[in-house]
Amino acid sequence: MLGELAVLDSQPRTASVIAAETCCVHIIPAPEFLAFVDEHALLAPLLRHAIARVREAEAVRLEMATSPVAVRLASALGRLLQAASGRGGDYVVRLTQIELSQMIGASRNAVGSALRPWREQGWLVTEGAGGLVIRDMASIRSHADAQR
């Protein structure tokens, strides 16, 4: 869900998104959205959701400023898995190394270096079209955390 805060506080929308895969988008005009929120008593859950997103954004900002590339990359991959399509036990992240590097504020070479041991261990596979198949996110996180 994007833009709900702008509707709730009547301010310009600040969020933007780029889809990594084809998706279906529904645009709900502000008056209809607000009527639905009122009718179903959704203001409190929306506020809890917004607060959780603000807290997550703060955690990401702190991580970006203080953590090594491998930790930032593992965290970003973990967040992406929540929205990724699965293949059995595998998860696909359809972003290139350049896009991942931009997401975590690192060079493409640094991302490639962080991915190398994970690929060698079989925890992930890089796809020719520029994406990743994540096979063992728990091991990736453990390895990254050991580098803190």
C-alpha positions as a Markdown table, in Angstrom:
| # | Residue | x | y | z |
|---|---|---|---|---|
| 1 | Met | 0.0 | 0.0 | 0.0 |
| 2 | Leu | 1.4 | 3.4 | -1.0 |
| 3 | Gly | 0.2 | 6.9 | -0.5 |
| 4 | Glu | -2.1 | 6.2 | 2.5 |
| 5 | Leu | -0.2 | 8.6 | 4.7 |
| 6 | Ala | -0.6 | 11.4 | 2.2 |
| 7 | Val | -4.4 | 10.7 | 2.2 |
| 8 | Leu | -4.6 | 10.6 | 6.0 |
| 9 | Asp | -2.6 | 13.8 | 6.6 |
| 10 | Ser | -3.6 | 15.7 | 3.4 |
| 11 | Gln | 0.0 | 16.2 | 2.4 |
| 12 | Pro | 1.9 | 15.3 | -0.8 |
| 13 | Arg | 2.9 | 11.7 | -1.3 |
| 14 | Thr | 6.5 | 11.1 | -0.6 |
| 15 | Ala | 6.8 | 7.4 | -1.4 |
| 16 | Ser | 7.6 | 6.0 | -4.8 |
| 17 | Val | 8.1 | 2.5 | -6.0 |
| 18 | Ile | 9.6 | 0.6 | -8.9 |
| 19 | Ala | 8.2 | -2.9 | -9.6 |
| 20 | Ala | 10.7 | -5.7 | -10.1 |
| 21 | Glu | 8.0 | -7.9 | -11.6 |
| 22 | Thr | 4.8 | -7.4 | -13.4 |
| 23 | Cys | 2.1 | -6.5 | -10.9 |
| 24 | Cys | -1.5 | -5.4 | -10.7 |
| 25 | Val | -2.1 | -1.9 | -9.2 |
| 26 | His | -5.3 | -0.5 | -7.9 |
| 27 | Ile | -5.7 | 3.2 | -7.5 |
| 28 | Ile | -8.3 | 4.2 | -4.9 |
| 29 | Pro | -9.3 | 7.9 | -4.9 |
| 30 | Ala | -8.7 | 9.6 | -1.5 |
| 31 | Pro | -12.5 | 10.2 | -0.6 |
| 32 | Glu | -13.3 | 6.5 | -1.3 |
| 33 | Phe | -10.3 | 5.3 | 0.7 |
| 34 | Leu | -11.2 | 7.6 | 3.7 |
| 35 | Ala | -14.8 | 6.4 | 3.6 |
| 36 | Phe | -13.7 | 2.8 | 3.6 |
| 37 | Val | -11.3 | 3.5 | 6.5 |
| 38 | Asp | -14.1 | 5.2 | 8.5 |
| 39 | Glu | -16.7 | 2.5 | 7.7 |
| 40 | His | -14.4 | -0.3 | 8.8 |
| 41 | Ala | -12.7 | 1.4 | 11.8 |
| 42 | Leu | -9.3 | 1.0 | 10.2 |
| 43 | Leu | -7.6 | 4.2 | 11.4 |
| 44 | Ala | -5.9 | 2.6 | 14.4 |
| 45 | Pro | -4.5 | -0.4 | 12.3 |
| 46 | Leu | -3.4 | 2.0 | 9.6 |
| 47 | Leu | -1.5 | 4.2 | 12.1 |
| 48 | Arg | 0.1 | 1.1 | 13.7 |
| 49 | His | 1.2 | 0.0 | 10.2 |
| 50 | Ala | 2.6 | 3.5 | 9.5 |
| 51 | Ile | 4.5 | 3.6 | 12.7 |
| 52 | Ala | 6.0 | 0.2 | 12.0 |
| 53 | Arg | 7.2 | 1.5 | 8.6 |
| 54 | Val | 8.7 | 4.6 | 10.1 |
| 55 | Arg | 10.6 | 2.4 | 12.7 |
| 56 | Glu | 11.8 | 0.1 | 9.9 |
| 57 | Ala | 13.0 | 3.0 | 7.8 |
| 58 | Glu | 14.9 | 4.3 | 10.8 |
| 59 | Ala | 16.5 | 0.9 | 11.4 |
| 60 | Val | 17.5 | 0.8 | 7.7 |
| 61 | Arg | 19.0 | 4.3 | 7.8 |
| 62 | Leu | 21.1 | 3.4 | 10.9 |
| 63 | Glu | 22.2 | 0.1 | 9.2 |
| 64 | Met | 23.2 | 2.0 | 6.0 |
| 65 | Ala | 25.3 | 4.4 | 8.0 |
| 66 | Thr | 27.1 | 1.8 | 10.3 |
| 67 | Ser | 27.0 | -1.7 | 8.9 |
| 68 | Pro | 29.4 | -3.5 | 6.4 |
| 69 | Val | 28.2 | -4.2 | 2.9 |
| 70 | Ala | 27.5 | -7.9 | 3.6 |
| 71 | Val | 25.2 | -7.0 | 6.5 |
| 72 | Arg | 23.3 | -4.3 | 4.5 |
| 73 | Leu | 22.9 | -6.7 | 1.6 |
| 74 | Ala | 21.7 | -9.6 | 3.7 |
| 75 | Ser | 19.2 | -7.3 | 5.4 |
| 76 | Ala | 18.0 | -5.9 | 2.0 |
| 77 | Leu | 17.6 | -9.4 | 0.6 |
| 78 | Gly | 15.6 | -10.4 | 3.7 |
| 79 | Arg | 13.2 | -7.5 | 3.2 |
| 80 | Leu | 12.9 | -8.3 | -0.5 |
| 81 | Leu | 12.0 | -11.9 | 0.2 |
| 82 | Gln | 8.9 | -10.8 | 1.9 |
| 83 | Ala | 7.7 | -9.6 | -1.6 |
| 84 | Ala | 9.5 | -12.1 | -3.8 |
| 85 | Ser | 8.0 | -15.0 | -5.7 |
| 86 | Gly | 8.9 | -18.4 | -4.5 |
| 87 | Arg | 9.9 | -21.6 | -6.4 |
| 88 | Gly | 9.4 | -24.4 | -3.9 |
| 89 | Gly | 11.8 | -23.6 | -1.1 |
| 90 | Asp | 13.7 | -21.0 | -3.3 |
| 91 | Tyr | 12.9 | -17.3 | -3.5 |
| 92 | Val | 13.6 | -15.2 | -6.6 |
| 93 | Val | 14.8 | -11.6 | -6.2 |
| 94 | Arg | 14.6 | -9.9 | -9.7 |
| 95 | Leu | 17.1 | -7.2 | -9.1 |
| 96 | Thr | 20.6 | -6.9 | -10.8 |
| 97 | Gln | 23.7 | -6.4 | -8.8 |
| 98 | Ile | 23.8 | -2.8 | -9.9 |
| 99 | Glu | 20.2 | -2.3 | -8.5 |
| 100 | Leu | 21.1 | -4.0 | -5.3 |
| 101 | Ser | 24.2 | -1.8 | -4.9 |
| 102 | Gln | 22.1 | 1.3 | -5.4 |
| 103 | Met | 19.6 | 0.0 | -2.8 |
| 104 | Ile | 22.2 | -0.4 | -0.1 |
| 105 | Gly | 24.6 | 2.4 | -1.0 |
| 106 | Ala | 27.6 | 0.3 | -2.1 |
| 107 | Ser | 29.5 | -0.3 | -5.3 |
| 108 | Arg | 28.5 | -3.1 | -7.7 |
| 109 | Asn | 32.0 | -4.6 | -7.0 |
| 110 | Ala | 31.3 | -4.6 | -3.2 |
| 111 | Val | 28.0 | -6.3 | -3.8 |
| 112 | Gly | 29.6 | -8.9 | -6.0 |
| 113 | Ser | 32.3 | -9.6 | -3.4 |
| 114 | Ala | 29.6 | -10.0 | -0.7 |
| 115 | Leu | 27.6 | -12.4 | -2.9 |
| 116 | Arg | 30.6 | -14.5 | -3.9 |
| 117 | Pro | 30.9 | -16.6 | -0.7 |
| 118 | Trp | 27.2 | -17.1 | -0.5 |
| 119 | Arg | 27.2 | -18.3 | -4.1 |
| 120 | Glu | 30.1 | -20.6 | -3.4 |
| 121 | Gln | 28.3 | -22.1 | -0.4 |
| 122 | Gly | 25.2 | -22.7 | -2.5 |
| 123 | Trp | 23.0 | -20.4 | -0.4 |
| 124 | Leu | 22.1 | -18.4 | -3.5 |
| 125 | Val | 22.4 | -18.6 | -7.3 |
| 126 | Thr | 22.8 | -15.7 | -9.7 |
| 127 | Glu | 20.6 | -15.8 | -12.8 |
| 128 | Gly | 21.8 | -14.9 | -16.2 |
| 129 | Ala | 19.1 | -12.3 | -16.6 |
| 130 | Gly | 20.2 | -10.5 | -13.6 |
| 131 | Gly | 18.5 | -11.8 | -10.5 |
| 132 | Leu | 19.1 | -14.0 | -7.5 |
| 133 | Val | 17.6 | -17.3 | -6.4 |
| 134 | Ile | 17.9 | -17.4 | -2.6 |
| 135 | Arg | 18.2 | -20.9 | -1.3 |
| 136 | Asp | 19.2 | -20.4 | 2.3 |
| 137 | Met | 18.5 | -17.0 | 3.8 |
| 138 | Ala | 19.3 | -18.1 | 7.3 |
| 139 | Ser | 22.8 | -19.0 | 6.4 |
| 140 | Ile | 23.3 | -15.8 | 4.5 |
| 141 | Arg | 22.1 | -13.8 | 7.5 |
| 142 | Ser | 24.4 | -15.8 | 9.9 |
| 143 | His | 27.4 | -15.3 | 7.6 |
| 144 | Ala | 26.7 | -11.6 | 7.3 |
| 145 | Asp | 26.2 | -11.1 | 11.0 |
| 146 | Ala | 29.6 | -12.8 | 11.7 |
| 147 | Gln | 31.2 | -9.9 | 9.7 |
| 148 | Arg | 29.8 | -7.2 | 12.0 |
